[in-house]
Amino acid sequence: MYLEIHTYDLIPGTREEFIQHVQERLVPLLNHVPGFRAFTLVEVGDNNVTLISTFHTLADAQACSLLMRDWIVENADFIQEVTQFSAGQLRVQNEPVRVSSTDYEELLQGTF
């Protein structure tokens, strides 16, 4: 899997509207990119956000780069500066193991 990470300094006072634009306009676009797996927006300060997109292949991530470039141009009214862009292969990932309620009860009793 591959990730793209974009960090933006937003024009003060535009964060909530920017986030709304991301939810309403960018996320639906990403859902149509082949190989798209996940998207996350993180508030990292009053006027800073980081967007993280996950894709199956490098080609899928590269297709997203073109889409993101166009989307950023269309939404330049919100963005003061692009402060970081990173892309690369995901090498380590951990997801919690889901335990069924029956297994959990047995685990509490010390038996499997």
C-alpha positions in Angstrom: 0.0 0.0 0.0 1.0 3.6 -0.6 0.3 6.8 1.3 0.1 10.4 0.3 0.4 13.0 3.0 -0.4 16.7 2.4 -0.1 19.4 5.1 -1.6 22.9 4.6 -1.5 26.2 6.4 -5.0 27.6 5.9 -6.0 31.2 5.8 -7.1 32.1 9.3 -10.8 31.7 9.9 -11.3 29.2 7.0 -10.6 25.9 8.7 -14.2 24.8 9.2 -15.3 25.7 5.7 -12.2 24.0 4.3 -13.1 20.8 6.2 -16.6 21.0 4.9 -15.3 21.3 1.3 -13.1 18.3 1.9 -16.1 16.2 3.1 -18.4 17.3 0.4 -16.1 17.6 -2.6 -12.8 15.9 -2.2 -13.8 12.7 -0.4 -16.4 11.8 -3.2 -13.6 12.3 -5.8 -11.2 10.1 -3.9 -13.8 7.4 -3.8 -13.7 7.1 -7.6 -9.9 6.8 -7.7 -8.9 3.2 -8.5 -7.2 1.5 -5.6 -8.3 4.1 -3.1 -8.4 2.5 0.4 -8.8 5.3 3.1 -8.7 9.0 3.8 -8.1 10.9 7.0 -8.0 14.6 7.8 -6.2 15.6 11.0 -6.3 19.1 12.6 -2.8 19.8 13.6 -3.3 23.4 14.7 -5.7 26.3 14.5 -4.9 26.9 10.8 -3.2 23.6 9.9 -4.6 20.4 8.5 -3.0 17.2 7.3 -4.7 15.0 4.7 -3.6 11.3 4.5 -4.8 9.1 1.7 -4.0 5.4 1.3 -3.9 3.4 -2.0 -3.2 -0.1 -3.1 -0.4 0.7 -5.6 2.0 3.4 -6.5 0.1 4.0 -9.8 -3.1 4.6 -7.7 -1.3 7.1 -5.5 0.1 8.9 -8.5 -3.4 9.2 -10.0 -4.5 10.8 -6.8 -1.6 13.3 -7.0 -3.0 14.7 -10.2 -6.5 14.9 -8.7 -5.2 16.6 -5.5 -3.2 19.1 -7.5 -6.3 20.2 -9.4 -8.4 20.2 -6.3 -5.9 22.4 -4.5 -5.9 24.9 -7.3 -9.7 25.0 -7.2 -9.6 25.6 -3.4 -6.8 28.1 -3.2 -9.0 30.5 -1.4 -8.5 28.4 1.8 -4.8 27.6 1.5 -2.2 30.0 2.6 0.7 27.6 2.0 1.3 23.9 1.2 3.8 23.1 4.0 4.5 19.5 3.3 3.9 16.8 0.7 5.1 13.3 1.2 4.4 10.0 -0.5 5.7 6.5 -0.1 5.1 2.8 0.5 3.5 1.8 3.7 5.9 -0.6 5.3 4.5 -1.2 8.8 0.8 -1.1 9.8 -1.0 -2.4 12.8 -4.7 -2.9 13.3 -6.2 -4.1 16.5 -7.3 -7.7 16.7 -11.0 -8.1 17.1 -12.0 -10.6 19.8 -15.6 -11.9 19.8 -17.5 -11.5 23.1 -17.4 -15.3 23.6 -13.6 -15.4 23.2 -13.3 -12.4 25.5 -15.3 -14.1 28.3 -13.1 -17.2 27.9 -10.0 -15.1 27.9 -11.2 -13.5 31.2 -11.6 -17.1 32.6 -8.1 -18.0 31.4 -9.3 -20.7 28.9 -9.5 -20.8 25.2 
